[in-house]
Amino acid sequence: MRGCIAAAVLVAVGMSLSACSPSMEVENQAYVLVMGIDRTENGEIELTIRIPKIGQSESSNGGGKDEASPYLTYAVRAGSYARAIDALQVMVPRELNLSHIKLIIASERIAGRSDFRELVDQIAETPHLYNTARFIVCEGSAGDYAKRMDSVIGTRLSAEIDAWFDHCIQQGFIPDSCFADVYYASNSLYSDPTAVWGFMDSGEADRAASLNLDSPMRRDAVMESPSQLFLSGAAVFRGGTLALRLDNGETQLLNLALNQTRSISVALAGKSYELTRAHRSKKSVSSEKNNPRVELEISLTCEDQITNGQASAIEAALTDSLLALVRKCQSSKVDPFGFAELAAGRFLTTGEWIDYNWRSRFAQAEPRIVVHAKSSAVP
């Protein structure tokens, strides 16, 4: 009998040790999906988060009942990022869980500060934070941007964010990057990272927003959307600080050079031509260390039948646009193209590479762009 009792006690103890803690159950977790990061005028860090409710709820309004938003917003201000996280943990009535975060948003103002790299390091080192979350630099308030994050077509915000980014990346409108990319590249000695650029429509909240595409390949294009939030273009960092903004068209060209998009549309003489990469773009850096030359070669095919004259016009238009993009980056001493990795291969030690000062060398380098365009259609 005593043996049976002892065995029962051991089984009960084992079950209690192996059981999940009540605090880890889904109902006891506050899963952060979106986090906006701002800095106030007096230097405080402001964090704004969006979390989903577990289950459905209703709110009464004038005697009737309307379905409440399935997402909640919390915002805090504190003297540091760590204190802001602690304050959120106190404010939110569940265990704050950052392991499922989908999107991190930084305001243009805070991303342009010299201490932003230090803040990025702090965020990346937050325990259990999902570092491969998408990352946006937005105009205006990151908190306002975060508060307006909601489902537009889908039923879940997490799926909405994934679908939204996947679509824009496929079109080449934004870079295919995440928070971890910015974190690691900002701490590297080579090429400069990019992040997605976002902005809000400035119109009234209850009317459709309009978006003027600033692509040089799509002049005068206007779109309307029920959402106030848009992704368009890229933010380029230098040493962990926002240094340059690229518009929609420039980002498409950069993605083409980086092999992150397969096609691009070019408008000439009132007609649009859809061009697809024939193979991966080629980059090279000349062996002259004092006066390097950077080269980019891109080969494209057009599904439509085009004449030699049309092909030459397309080549000239893209060459001019790519050359302008490289020179714009050179003027800001940023290299998002990956030329730095090619140049660094010629140095034996890291110290020699650092002393070479690639950013200054790249700013003075002679760019050479070669674009080939031909028809893939059978004449």
Number of C-alpha atoms within 10 A of each C-alpha: 6 7 8 9 10 11 12 12 12 12 12 12 12 11 11 11 10 9 9 10 9 10 11 11 10 12 13 15 20 22 21 22 24 28 26 26 23 24 23 14 7 7 13 16 22 21 25 24 25 26 22 17 15 14 7 9 11 11 11 10 8 6 7 7 10 12 10 12 13 18 18 14 17 15 19 17 20 18 14 15 20 14 14 20 20 14 16 19 15 12 13 15 11 15 18 19 20 20 15 17 23 22 26 24 28 29 24 21 18 23 25 19 15 13 12 18 22 13 21 20 15 12 19 18 11 14 10 12 16 20 23 18 21 23 26 27 30 26 15 16 22 28 25 14 25 24 19 15 19 20 16 14 11 12 11 14 22 18 13 17 20 14 14 14 19 14 12 18 20 15 16 26 28 32 26 20 20 21 23 17 19 22 21 14 18 22 13 13 16 21 21 26 28 32 24 29 28 25 21 19 15 10 11 9 12 9 11 15 19 17 17 12 19 18 19 14 21 16 11 10 11 11 10 11 14 12 19 22 19 19 20 23 28 28 26 25 25 22 17 27 20 23 18 19 19 22 19 22 24 26 24 28 22 23 23 21 22 17 16 19 21 19 22 20 15 16 15 13 7 6 7 12 18 14 22 19 19 17 12 16 16 14 17 16 21 14 12 9 14 10 13 18 18 21 17 21 16 22 18 24 21 20 14 15 13 19 11 11 9 16 19 15 15 22 20 16 16 21 20 12 18 23 15 14 18 24 18 16 20 19 14 15 20 24 23 20 18 16 20 21 13 15 21 19 10 12 12 9 10 11 9 12 18 14 8 15 11 24 20 14 17 26 19 17 21 16 19 15 17 16 19 18 24 22 17 16 11 7 7
